[in-house]
Amino acid sequence: MKIMGILNATPDSFSDGTGVVNTDSLFHKAQRMVADDVDIIDIGGETTKPGADDTPVDVELTRVLPILKLIRQHYPALPISIDTRKAEVAEETLKAGANIINDVSGLQYNHEIASITAKHNASLVIMHSKETPKNMQNNPQYNSVVNEVYDFLHNKIYFARTKGVKHIIADVGIGFAKTTEHNITLLRNMEYFASLGVPLLLGISRKRFIGQIAGIDTPSDRDAATMLIHSLLLHNATIEIIRVHNVNMANQLRKFTNLLTK
């Protein structure tokens, strides 16, 4: 299991937005993640919480490039992911040393991300979603959420490969255009996605459905419940990467897992 640590370079993140983006404080968070044995740091310059508006390209780049360059300078071998839907942001951040593009639109916002990722021989995370963050939670409906998410990912993986992307990771998109029932159905059926033939990334950290089920209103108080769900899914070897806010807690889970499953 690899741990992807979430580094929000946004003033309005659903989980830890403070209204201020400060490169020094972001780097301090990154240093703590490295100390906690993070495998990948995922930098995001645009909030994609339900109801969020688009962030202009220049604003997103202003947020992510300084911290990306600083982390790359101090940790030259550390894999860095950029959470973006925009081809221009993908291009500039890959030039600046990023290794992975994490596209929460699943190549729907701009399919050129696939060609750009291939050009830089980078990895691409393809996540399932519908619509845009602004309206994705406006009554999402599926005839069969598992089959529809699977078909979407299968088709987008095929498309990315035709554009030359060699390293692809799939994400079912928990919390993106899905109700709590949809999320639980997907989590119950994660093994179904093994036949996609690519590693799976799972991002459930601090999400709203956890708060709804456990009665936890504050996102930052949902870390223990997040890890509990991950521990219940450890039998699913298809999940290679977990994307979390609390890297220290995820690393504790990994240490105990390694000790108890030898």
Buried (B, 14 or more C-beta within 10 A) or exposed (E): BBBBBBBBBBEBBBBEBEEEBEBEEBBEBBEEBBEBBBBBBBBBBBBBBBEBEBBEBEBBBEBBBBBBBBBBEEBEEBBBBBBBBBBBBBBBBBEBBBBBBBBBBBBBBBBBBBBBBBBBEBBBBBBBBBBBBEEBBEEBEBEEBBEBBBEBBBEBBEBBBEBEBEBBBBBBBBBBBBBBEBBBBBBEBBBBBBEBEBBBBBBBBBBBBBBEEBEBEEBEEBBEBBBEBBEEBBEBEBBBBBBBBBBBBBBEBBEEBEEEEE
